[in-house]
Amino acid sequence: MRRRKVIKKVLAFDIDHTLGLPRTPIPDEIAVLLVEALKRFEICIISGQNFDQFLKQVIGRLKLPEQSLLRHLHCFPAQGTQYYRFTDHWEQAYCYSLLTEQATKVSEALEQAARELGYWDESIIEGGDKLIDNKHSQVTFAGLGLKANYEEKCVWDPDCAKRNAIIARCEELAPEFEYKIGGTTSIDVTDRGMDKGFGMRHLMQVLCVQKKDILYFGDMTQPGGNDYPVVAMGIDTITVHEYNATIEALTGIIGILA
């Protein structure tokens, strides 16, 4: 007997390298495809970025035929530790903030580890930039700062060796937190158990769907990557290393349903 093909109800996406270049507005092709996908699926975007970046990189790029389509867009910043939904405006449904002393301990551990290993250099960052970003529910270390250009970021740690070394030391200094590699130069730190898997489980509750109903797109799907908790849940995942692969896959999915 032939198995019936399962039609997904939810498409979920990382942002950097999946929908576009890091901290850069998504390209026109992705924006068009996301609008078409919103007509057919519930869409989830889950990333280490904060919600302001979601607005700049993704939401502000969507040319919607009607604003009500945004009700099918679910945004999970800071690795799923925050959730924003649209009614007639964007509202924050939850934010699991770190305590002040937790954020301080994480920041100190990241700085100490990076200094010991020779990966802390404030002289390279622009004025107003920083190497550590406190996003309330997540603390992020950015090896070259938040504003470094993409080309410089790509060559800083392509094999993740620097970040894995920093994480190994941080796990000695502050083992109660969860450390995940993201983007090109980032380490995202949350309270233990508060990762993309947490966000996806919450999404499943909100939408009353099961794991088999979801298809996830991400670039850091290897163990230790910030997309790996989704893979570990057993959710079907497409690993992409650049947004052109997402364009190709999403074009095919929408084409089948057209």
FENWOMO-V97092 format. One record per helix or strand of 3 or more residues. SS is the DSSP state (alpha for helix, beta for strand). FROM is the first residue (numbers start at 1). LEN is the number of residues. If there is no record, write none. Layout:
# FENWOMO-V97092
<<SS;FROM;LEN> <SS;FROM;LEN>>
This chain:
# FENWOMO-V97092
<<beta;10;4> <alpha;28;11> <beta;42;5> <alpha;51;7> <alpha;59;3> <alpha;67;6> <beta;73;4> <alpha;78;3> <beta;82;5> <beta;90;6> <alpha;100;18> <alpha;122;3> <beta;132;3> <beta;139;4> <alpha;150;7> <alpha;161;13> <beta;177;6> <beta;186;6> <alpha;196;12> <alpha;211;3> <beta;214;5> <alpha;228;6> <beta;236;4> <alpha;243;15>>
